[in-house]
Amino acid sequence: LPHTVTPLIGSPKRIMGLWDTSLEESIIAAFSLREELDNILLDISINNSNANTTLASSQPSLSIVNTLSSTFAKGEINTASPDLDNNSSTISNSIGLNATWNVFDGGRAKSLYEYNKNKAEEAKSNFAVKRANIRKEVEETFFKLESSYLNISSTYSEVLSARESLRLAKLRYKAGISTQREVVNNQRDLTDSEVRYVISITNYNRYLAELQRRTGLDTIKPCNLSTRNDD
C-alpha cells in the first residue's frame, strides 16, 4: 500500500472486479509477457546458425575475382614535337577463380556441428518446459479465482444464516425460552462466518491480482455483487 493509505479493520469488504478474459486468452497473454521465452527462441536460432556455420567451414568454397582497369592518355612522349591532339586508351579485364577446401580437420567441424545442434535441442526442451510451467501457473490461478468467487457466495449465505440465527436466539432469550449461552454461541458462529467471508474476498482479490501479474492484462470489469454486510 502507498504511504498515504491507512488500512482499518472497519474498512468495507469489496471485490476488485471480475476477470473479463478467457483462460486461453490469459495463457496467450502470459506467453507474450514472459521475455525469457523470446530469449530461449533466440538461443535456438543462434545455436542452429553456429552449427550451420561450422559445417560450412569444412565444405569447399569457390570465389570468382574480376578486375577491370582502363587508362587514357593525351599527347605523345619521347618526341621532340609531341602531337597534343593524339589520344590513346587501353582497357584490360582479368577474371580469376579461387577454390579452397579443408580436406581433413580431424572431425572438428562435425563435432562442433553436433555440439551446437545438441544445444539447440536442449533449448527447445527448455522452451517447452517453460511454456508448460507458465500455462500451469495461469490455469491454477484462473481456477482458484473461480473457486474463490463461488466461495464468496457460499460464505455470504452463511453470514446471513448466522445473523438470522442470532436474531432469533436474542428473541427467545428475551422471551425467557432460551439461555444466554445460546446467544453467545450464535454470536460466535456469526463472527466465524464473517471471518470466513472476509477471507474468501481477500483470497479472490489476491488471485485476481496474481492473474494480472502473470498475464500483464488489466481486463477487470466492475462487479455488482454486494460484498458489504448491512447491520
Buried (B, 14 or more C-beta within 10 A) or exposed (E): EEEEEEEEEEEEBEBBEBBEBEBEEBBBBBBEBBEEBEEBEEBBEBBBEBBEEBBEBBEEEEEEEEEEEEEEEEEEEEEEEEEEEEEEEEEEEEEEEEEEEEEEEEEEBEEBBBBBBEBBEEBBEBBEEBBEEBBEBBBEBBEBBBEBBEBBEEBBEBBEEBBEBBEEBBEBBEEEEBEEEBBEBBBEBBEEBBEBBBBBBEBBBBBBEBBBEBBEBEBBEEBEEEBEBEE
